[in-house]
Amino acid sequence: MTEAHRVLRPGGGLVLVEHVRSPSLPVRAAQRVLDPLSVRFAADHLMRDPLDYLGNIGFEIESVERLKWGIVERVVARKSAVSRTAAST
């Protein structure tokens, strides 16, 4: 995501569809059990959530929508129209 932020123009948009940790405790428990297998065989983390880090990178979150029992999330984010380096100088 850091690289996506770097190459986007100021004001550029990012749309993600990512499977994320579920808000439902039973589903989240199953994800936690399956996560090591998913990482090993598919190099994919089931417990990740892009909202945990997109704001820290510098994206402004425009919308978030949960789909499929809460395990799929569609996020629309935008790179700030004013770059951090331009704002700090």
Secondary structure, DSSP 4 states (H G I P E B T S, - for coil): -HHHHHHSPTT-EEEEEEE---SSHHHHHHHHHHHHHHHHHH---SS--GGGTHHHHTEEEEEEEEEGGGTEEEEEEEE-SS-HHHHH-
